[in-house]
Amino acid sequence: MSVLSLKPRSEDVDALMREIGRRARAASRRMALVPGPVKDAALREAAACLRDASAAILAANAADLADGRAKGLTPASLDRLALDAARIEGIAEALESIAGLPDPVGRVLATYERPNGLTIERAATPLGVVGVIFESRPNVTADAGALCLKAGNAAILRAGSESHRSATAIAAAMIEGLTRHGLPADAIQLVPTTDRAAVGAMLTGLDGAIDVIVPRGGKSLVARVQDEARVPVFAHLEGICHVFVHEAADLEMARAIVRNSKLRRTGVCGAAETLLVDRACAGTHLTPLVADLLEAGCAVRGDAAVQAVDPRVTRATEEDWRTEYLDAIISVRVVDGLDAAIDHIETYGSHHTESILTRDRAAAERFLAEVDSAIVVHNASTQFADGGEFGFGAEIGIATGRMHARGPVGVEQLTTFNYRVRGTGQIRP
């Protein structure tokens, strides 16, 4: 029985969560042994069930949106929460895309033979149980659940109150598809309560049931998870992403990329928040870049050099360089070349995604090698910071740490490995 059928017990959330953890651990042991073709068939069936449940999902989402508006959610938050027929189709297509990926479990990562005849093999294995805590993006339910399943894991999903109805409807449709192919219903469990005590319980690891936590949400949520979790965390705190227009940048390319990086979707973590323009090309590039942003409805906050090119630019404060706006606002600074751009990113960035625009390959290679961010880009938009765009089918999140997973977390990053040693009777002297 899926935990979706359990009624929240507000008097004992900890007991409820421990039961969820116990079921997830049992399901993860089964999932680790499911053959790749069976997982793929189940994911395609889940996609079909999502399409069939579209009306129910949209009705649940409408209720979430109505509550969100009543609570005064920002336009960016409402955009992240909103579903329509096209977005549901996109979620279903993502499941099918994940089903089409190679099975990450059992991959032989390395093999070698020792002088004593022992053969040693390093092979990919599932992580086990992945806990995902998210707020207003209901698509995370499907993306995270599908990626975990593809990698042979079980998932415990805790949706925020903003998206709880939508997430519940999506999870129910997915579970229906998975169980039709014999996968355990408890492989995807949506926490049936919005009580924040459930988050605290997950951060303890649920008596060792949870192997890794992935937070998807605002800065306060991610900061809490990183501060309190007793298990490893895949996360990014902020997406303070930069575009650097180098002196050798093609102007028309730069105009298109800057607009896309900032304005395609302002509420995503890969949206550019700061534009850096090389002083060597500011005379030709700065005015059109700033004008494009302003005329598209983006507020521009700049240093003195940027303010001088357009009276609509307001003064940037020190805090602006450290701000993830997630809105149609951008900070712009003129810098003295590549070294100054790298220094600015190191000082103010969040190690998420940075882009350099230039025709100078040597400058680009320096930027790619020296900027310490999870994703570094040459001559392309920062909004490609997305697992789907990387060919991962989807992502469970973006990780900016330096351990194990970095950048978009897809199916390969949701595995670990073990060593398989084969002998012919060897003993150690």
C-alpha positions as CSV (number, residue, x, y, z in Angstrom):
1,M,0.0,0.0,0.0
2,S,1.3,3.4,-0.9
3,V,1.7,6.0,1.9
4,L,-0.6,8.2,-0.3
5,S,-3.5,6.2,1.3
6,L,-2.4,7.0,4.9
7,K,-4.1,9.8,6.7
8,P,-1.7,12.3,8.3
9,R,-1.5,11.9,12.0
10,S,-0.6,15.3,13.3
11,E,-0.2,13.9,16.8
12,D,2.7,11.8,15.7
13,V,4.3,13.0,12.5
14,D,7.6,11.3,13.5
15,A,6.0,7.9,13.7
16,L,4.4,8.5,10.3
17,M,7.7,9.5,8.8
18,R,9.5,6.5,10.3
19,E,6.9,4.3,8.7
20,I,7.4,6.0,5.3
21,G,11.2,5.5,5.7
22,R,10.8,1.8,6.5
23,R,8.6,1.3,3.4
24,A,11.0,3.2,1.3
25,R,14.0,1.2,2.4
26,A,12.1,-2.0,1.6
27,A,11.1,-0.7,-1.8
28,S,14.7,0.4,-2.5
29,R,15.9,-3.2,-2.1
30,R,13.4,-4.4,-4.6
31,M,14.1,-1.5,-7.0
32,A,17.8,-2.3,-7.0
33,L,17.0,-5.6,-8.7
34,V,14.5,-4.5,-11.3
35,P,15.8,-5.0,-14.9
36,G,16.2,-1.9,-17.0
37,P,13.5,-2.8,-19.6
38,V,10.9,-3.2,-16.8
39,K,11.8,0.2,-15.3
40,D,11.5,1.7,-18.7
41,A,8.1,0.1,-19.5
42,A,6.8,1.3,-16.1
43,L,8.0,4.9,-16.7
44,R,6.3,4.9,-20.1
45,E,3.1,3.6,-18.5
46,A,3.4,6.4,-15.8
47,A,3.6,8.9,-18.7
48,A,0.4,7.6,-20.2
49,C,-1.3,7.7,-16.8
50,L,-0.2,11.3,-16.4
51,R,-1.8,12.2,-19.7
52,D,-5.0,10.3,-18.7
53,A,-5.1,12.2,-15.4
54,S,-4.6,15.6,-16.9
55,A,-8.0,16.9,-16.0
56,A,-7.6,15.9,-12.4
57,I,-4.1,17.3,-12.2
58,L,-5.2,20.6,-13.6
59,A,-8.1,20.8,-11.2
60,A,-5.8,20.2,-8.3
61,N,-3.4,22.8,-9.7
62,A,-6.2,25.4,-10.0
63,A,-6.9,25.0,-6.3
64,D,-3.2,25.4,-5.5
65,L,-3.0,28.5,-7.6
66,A,-6.1,30.0,-6.0
67,D,-4.6,29.5,-2.6
68,G,-1.3,30.9,-3.8
69,R,-2.9,34.1,-5.1
70,A,-4.8,34.5,-1.8
71,K,-1.5,34.1,0.1
72,G,0.1,36.7,-2.1
73,L,2.7,34.5,-3.8
74,T,4.9,36.5,-6.2
75,P,4.3,36.2,-10.0
76,A,7.6,34.2,-10.2
77,S,6.3,31.8,-7.6
78,L,2.9,31.5,-9.3
79,D,4.7,30.8,-12.6
80,R,6.7,28.0,-11.0
81,L,3.5,26.5,-9.6
82,A,1.3,26.8,-12.6
83,L,0.4,23.8,-14.8
84,D,-1.4,23.8,-18.2
85,A,-1.9,21.1,-20.8
86,A,1.4,21.9,-22.4
87,R,3.3,21.6,-19.2
88,I,1.7,18.3,-18.3
89,E,2.6,17.0,-21.8
90,G,6.2,18.2,-21.1
91,I,6.2,16.3,-17.8
92,A,5.0,13.1,-19.6
93,E,7.6,13.6,-22.4
94,A,10.3,13.9,-19.7
95,L,9.3,10.6,-18.2
96,E,9.5,9.0,-21.7
97,S,12.9,10.7,-22.2
98,I,14.2,9.2,-18.9
99,A,12.9,5.8,-19.9
100,G,14.9,6.1,-23.1
101,L,18.2,6.7,-21.3
102,P,20.7,3.8,-20.8
103,D,20.3,2.0,-17.5
104,P,22.8,3.6,-15.1
105,V,22.8,0.6,-12.8
106,G,25.4,-2.1,-13.3
107,R,27.6,0.1,-15.5
108,V,31.2,-1.1,-15.3
109,L,33.1,2.1,-14.5
110,A,36.6,0.6,-14.4
111,T,38.2,-2.9,-14.4
112,Y,41.8,-4.0,-13.9
113,E,43.8,-7.0,-12.8
114,R,46.3,-7.0,-10.0
115,P,49.7,-8.8,-10.2
116,N,48.4,-11.5,-7.9
117,G,45.6,-12.3,-10.4
118,L,42.7,-10.6,-8.6
119,T,40.3,-8.9,-11.0
120,I,38.8,-5.7,-9.6
121,E,35.8,-4.1,-11.1
122,R,34.1,-0.8,-10.1
123,A,30.4,-1.0,-10.9
124,A,27.5,1.5,-10.6
125,T,24.9,0.7,-7.9
126,P,21.8,2.6,-6.7
127,L,22.1,5.2,-3.9
128,G,19.1,3.6,-2.1
129,V,16.5,6.1,-0.7
130,V,16.5,9.7,-2.0
131,G,14.5,12.3,0.0
132,V,13.3,15.3,-2.0
133,I,12.0,18.4,-0.3
134,F,10.4,20.9,-2.7
135,E,8.1,23.9,-2.6
136,S,6.2,25.3,-5.5
137,R,7.2,23.2,-8.5
138,P,4.8,20.3,-8.9
139,N,6.7,18.9,-11.9
140,V,9.5,18.0,-9.4
141,T,7.2,15.2,-8.3
142,A,7.4,13.4,-11.6
143,D,11.0,14.4,-12.5
144,A,12.5,13.4,-9.2
145,G,10.4,10.2,-8.9
146,A,11.3,9.1,-12.4
147,L,15.0,9.8,-12.1
148,C,15.2,8.0,-8.8
149,L,13.4,5.0,-10.2
150,K,15.5,4.8,-13.3
151,A,18.6,4.7,-11.1
152,G,17.1,1.9,-9.0
153,N,16.2,4.0,-6.0
154,A,13.2,4.7,-3.9
155,A,12.0,8.3,-3.4
156,I,10.4,10.1,-0.5
157,L,8.9,13.3,-1.8
158,R,7.8,16.1,0.5
159,A,5.9,18.9,-1.4
160,G,5.3,22.3,0.1
161,S,1.8,23.5,1.0
162,E,1.8,25.6,-2.2
163,S,1.9,22.6,-4.5
164,H,0.6,19.8,-2.3
165,R,-2.6,19.1,-4.2
166,S,-0.9,19.2,-7.6
167,A,1.9,17.0,-6.4
168,T,-0.5,14.5,-4.9
169,A,-2.4,14.2,-8.2
170,I,0.8,13.7,-10.2
171,A,2.2,11.1,-7.7
172,A,-1.1,9.1,-7.8
173,A,-1.0,8.9,-11.6
174,M,2.7,7.9,-11.6
175,I,2.1,5.2,-9.0
176,E,-0.7,3.8,-11.0
177,G,1.6,3.4,-14.0
178,L,4.5,1.9,-12.0
179,T,2.4,-0.7,-10.2
180,R,0.9,-2.0,-13.5
181,H,4.4,-3.3,-14.3
182,G,5.0,-4.8,-10.9
183,L,7.1,-2.0,-9.4
184,P,6.5,-1.4,-5.7
185,A,4.0,1.4,-5.0
186,D,6.3,2.5,-2.1
187,A,9.1,3.3,-4.5
188,I,7.5,6.7,-4.8
189,Q,5.9,8.1,-1.6
190,L,4.5,11.6,-1.3
191,V,4.5,12.7,2.3
192,P,0.7,13.1,3.0
193,T,1.1,16.0,5.4
194,T,2.3,19.6,5.0
195,D,3.3,19.8,8.7
196,R,6.8,21.2,8.7
197,A,7.8,18.6,11.3
198,A,7.9,16.2,8.4
199,V,10.8,18.1,7.0
200,G,12.7,17.9,10.3
201,A,12.1,14.2,10.4
202,M,13.5,13.7,6.9
203,L,16.6,15.7,7.8
204,T,17.4,13.2,10.6
205,G,17.6,10.5,8.0
206,L,14.6,8.5,9.4
207,D,16.6,6.1,11.4
208,G,19.1,5.5,8.5
209,A,16.4,5.0,5.9
210,I,17.3,8.1,3.8
211,D,20.7,8.1,2.0
212,V,20.7,11.6,0.5
213,I,18.5,14.7,0.6
214,V,17.7,17.0,-2.3
215,P,16.1,20.3,-1.5
216,R,14.3,22.2,-4.3
217,G,13.0,25.6,-3.2
218,G,13.9,29.0,-1.9
219,K,17.0,30.1,0.0
220,S,15.5,29.6,3.4
221,L,14.5,26.0,2.7
222,V,17.9,25.1,1.2
223,A,19.8,26.9,4.0
224,R,17.8,24.9,6.6
225,V,18.4,21.6,4.9
226,Q,22.1,22.3,4.5
227,D,22.4,23.4,8.2
228,E,20.3,20.6,9.8
229,A,20.6,17.5,7.6
230,R,22.4,14.5,9.1
231,V,22.7,12.9,5.7
232,P,24.5,14.1,2.5
233,V,22.8,16.9,0.6
234,F,22.7,17.6,-3.2
235,A,21.7,21.3,-3.5
236,H,22.5,24.8,-4.5
237,L,21.7,27.7,-2.2
238,E,21.3,30.4,-4.8
239,G,21.7,30.8,-8.6
240,I,23.6,34.1,-8.9
241,C,24.5,33.5,-12.5
242,H,26.7,35.8,-14.6
243,V,27.1,36.6,-18.3
244,F,30.5,38.2,-19.2
245,V,30.7,40.0,-22.5
246,H,34.4,39.8,-23.4
247,E,36.1,42.4,-25.6
248,A,36.0,39.9,-28.5
249,A,32.3,39.2,-28.2
250,D,30.1,39.4,-31.3
251,L,27.6,42.1,-30.6
252,E,24.5,40.6,-32.2
253,M,25.3,37.2,-30.6
254,A,25.7,38.9,-27.2
255,R,22.4,40.8,-27.5
256,A,20.5,37.6,-28.2
257,I,22.2,35.6,-25.5
258,V,21.9,38.3,-22.8
259,R,18.2,38.7,-23.5
260,N,17.6,35.0,-23.3
261,S,19.8,34.4,-20.3
262,K,17.9,37.0,-18.3
263,L,14.4,37.1,-19.7
264,R,13.4,33.7,-21.1
265,R,12.2,32.7,-17.7
266,T,13.2,35.0,-14.9
267,G,12.2,32.7,-12.1
268,V,14.5,29.8,-12.8
269,C,17.8,29.2,-11.1
270,G,19.7,29.5,-14.4
271,A,18.5,33.0,-15.1
272,A,21.3,35.5,-15.4
273,E,21.3,38.0,-12.5
274,T,24.5,40.0,-13.3
275,L,25.9,41.2,-16.6
276,L,29.6,42.0,-16.8
277,V,30.8,44.0,-19.8
278,D,34.5,44.3,-20.7
279,R,35.6,47.9,-20.6
280,A,37.4,47.3,-23.9
281,C,34.1,46.8,-25.7
282,A,31.9,49.0,-23.6
283,G,31.9,51.8,-26.1
284,T,30.2,49.6,-28.7
285,H,28.4,46.9,-26.7
286,L,27.1,48.4,-23.5
287,T,24.5,50.8,-24.8
288,P,22.6,48.3,-27.0
289,L,22.8,45.6,-24.4
290,V,21.3,47.9,-21.7
291,A,18.7,49.3,-24.1
292,D,17.6,45.8,-25.1
293,L,17.0,44.9,-21.4
294,L,15.2,48.1,-20.6
295,E,13.0,48.0,-23.6
296,A,12.0,44.4,-22.8
297,G,10.8,45.5,-19.4
298,C,13.8,44.5,-17.3
299,A,15.0,46.9,-14.6
300,V,18.7,47.6,-14.8
301,R,20.8,48.5,-11.8
302,G,24.3,49.5,-12.7
303,D,27.6,51.1,-11.7
304,A,28.5,54.6,-12.8
305,A,29.6,53.6,-16.3
306,V,26.3,51.8,-16.9
307,Q,24.3,54.7,-15.4
308,A,26.0,57.0,-17.8
309,V,24.6,55.3,-20.9
310,D,20.9,55.5,-20.1
311,P,19.0,57.6,-17.5
312,R,16.6,54.7,-16.8
313,V,19.5,52.8,-15.1
314,T,19.4,53.0,-11.3
315,R,22.5,52.8,-9.1
316,A,23.6,49.3,-8.1
317,T,24.4,48.8,-4.4
318,E,26.9,46.3,-3.0
319,E,24.0,44.1,-2.1
320,D,22.8,43.9,-5.8
321,W,25.9,42.0,-6.8
322,R,25.0,39.3,-4.2
323,T,21.3,39.2,-5.1
324,E,19.3,36.4,-6.9
325,Y,16.4,38.5,-8.1
326,L,14.4,35.7,-9.8
327,D,12.6,38.6,-11.4
328,A,13.0,41.0,-14.4
329,I,15.9,42.9,-12.7
330,I,19.5,42.7,-13.5
331,S,22.7,44.2,-12.2
332,V,25.3,45.4,-14.7
333,R,29.0,46.3,-14.2
334,V,31.8,47.3,-16.5
335,V,35.0,45.4,-15.6
336,D,38.6,45.6,-16.7
337,G,39.0,42.5,-18.7
338,L,38.9,38.7,-18.1
339,D,40.8,38.7,-14.8
340,A,38.4,41.3,-13.3
341,A,35.4,39.3,-14.5
342,I,36.7,36.1,-12.9
343,D,37.4,38.0,-9.7
344,H,33.9,39.5,-9.6
345,I,32.3,36.0,-10.1
346,E,34.5,34.5,-7.4
347,T,33.6,37.3,-5.0
348,Y,29.9,37.5,-5.6
349,G,28.8,34.3,-7.4
350,S,27.1,31.2,-6.0
351,H,29.1,28.6,-8.0
352,H,26.0,27.8,-10.2
353,T,26.3,28.9,-13.9
354,E,28.4,31.5,-15.7
355,S,28.8,32.3,-19.4
356,I,31.5,34.0,-21.4
357,L,30.7,35.5,-24.8
358,T,33.7,35.8,-27.0
359,R,35.3,34.9,-30.3
360,D,38.7,34.5,-28.5
361,R,39.1,30.8,-27.9
362,A,42.0,31.3,-25.5
363,A,40.0,33.6,-23.3
364,A,37.1,31.2,-23.4
365,E,39.3,28.3,-22.3
366,R,40.7,30.3,-19.5
367,F,37.2,31.2,-18.3
368,L,36.1,27.6,-18.5
369,A,39.1,26.4,-16.6
370,E,39.4,29.1,-13.9
371,V,35.8,29.9,-13.0
372,D,34.8,27.7,-10.0
373,S,31.2,27.0,-10.9
374,A,29.2,23.8,-11.5
375,I,28.4,24.9,-15.0
376,V,30.6,27.2,-17.2
377,V,29.4,28.1,-20.7
378,H,31.0,29.6,-23.8
379,N,28.8,31.5,-26.3
380,A,25.5,30.2,-25.0
381,S,22.7,31.2,-22.6
382,T,22.9,30.4,-18.9
383,Q,19.4,29.1,-19.2
384,F,20.8,25.8,-20.6
385,A,21.6,25.0,-16.9
386,D,19.0,22.2,-17.0
387,G,19.1,18.5,-16.9
388,G,16.8,18.1,-19.9
389,E,19.0,20.4,-22.0
390,F,22.1,18.3,-20.9
391,G,20.4,15.2,-22.3
392,F,19.6,13.8,-18.8
393,G,15.9,13.6,-19.6
394,A,15.3,15.7,-16.5
395,E,17.0,16.7,-13.3
396,I,16.4,16.2,-9.6
397,G,18.2,19.5,-9.0
398,I,21.4,21.4,-9.5
399,A,24.3,20.7,-7.2
400,T,27.0,23.3,-6.6
401,G,29.0,21.4,-4.0
402,R,32.2,19.6,-4.9
403,M,31.4,16.0,-3.8
404,H,30.1,13.3,-6.0
405,A,27.4,15.2,-7.9
406,R,27.9,18.7,-9.4
407,G,25.6,20.6,-11.9
408,P,22.4,18.9,-13.0
409,V,21.7,15.8,-11.0
410,G,20.5,13.1,-13.4
411,V,20.3,9.3,-13.3
412,E,24.1,8.8,-13.3
413,Q,24.5,11.1,-10.3
414,L,21.8,9.2,-8.4
415,T,24.1,6.1,-8.4
416,T,27.1,5.2,-6.3
417,F,29.4,2.3,-6.9
418,N,31.0,-0.7,-5.3
419,Y,34.1,-2.8,-6.0
420,R,33.6,-6.4,-7.2
421,V,36.7,-8.4,-6.6
422,R,37.1,-11.8,-8.3
423,G,39.8,-14.3,-7.4
424,T,41.0,-17.8,-8.0
425,G,41.9,-18.7,-4.4
426,Q,44.3,-15.9,-3.5
427,I,45.2,-15.3,0.2
428,R,47.0,-12.3,1.4
429,P,50.6,-13.0,2.7
